[in-house]
């Protein structure tokens, strides 16, 4: 006698509990990496490849220089260089550099910033006016409240001018004025592109003369000026990048009396 065959229903095998989260995790990590790559590519495109590379290289060099200054605030080689520099430069050229240095003091720079903000606001360039104010305030705050008190480096012993006080590293003149005048060169070049080379050329000559004047007068060590230039370039790049981002996301506001 044939035994009755019982048929049992078997559900199709479902994916295991381990394979499903793993596949989702892979896809999520892939999409996350893609987003990071796209954002990084957009950042490089916005900042500029070579400018971004320069910022990274400067940051690494400043780190090494800062460690050196913390270990040896007084470098004998720098003192020898300053003595040679002051003797090698003709007094007529040194006096011109010195006048340019004093033309870049805090009062003059603050006046230039205020005038720039007023002119930009009058031209309704709100983003530019806002970020040049942020750039100037940030430069003063970081240098006077953070960097100089942290390193507490004394000025060169050849320096003898009671009108200038405070610590030496990094140079506030080099930091703030590089940021300010290159920011202005960028803004002027955007409106007068045919004169771009002249704007940046004038800024380079002016800022370089200021740095040389500070060493000729004995106000700053060579490493003070180099560090000021480096920090100023990085801060300038950050501020200009934020300016570009703000103009993309937030268009200029329309005033009530404008049509």
Protein Blocks (a to p, Z undefined) as FASTA:
>chain_A
ZZdddddddddddddfklmmmmmmmmmmmmmmmmmmmmmmmmmmmnopklmmmmmmmmmm
mmmmmmmmmmmmbafklmmmmmmmmmmpcfklmmmmmmmmmmmmmklmmmmmmmmmmmmm
mnopaklmmmmmmmmmmmmmmmmmmmmmmnopacdfkbccfkbgcjfbdcfklmmmmmmm
mmmmmmmmmmmmmlmmmmmmmmmmmmmmmmmmmmmnomacfklmmmmmmmmmmmmmmmmm
mmmmmmmmmccdddfklZZ
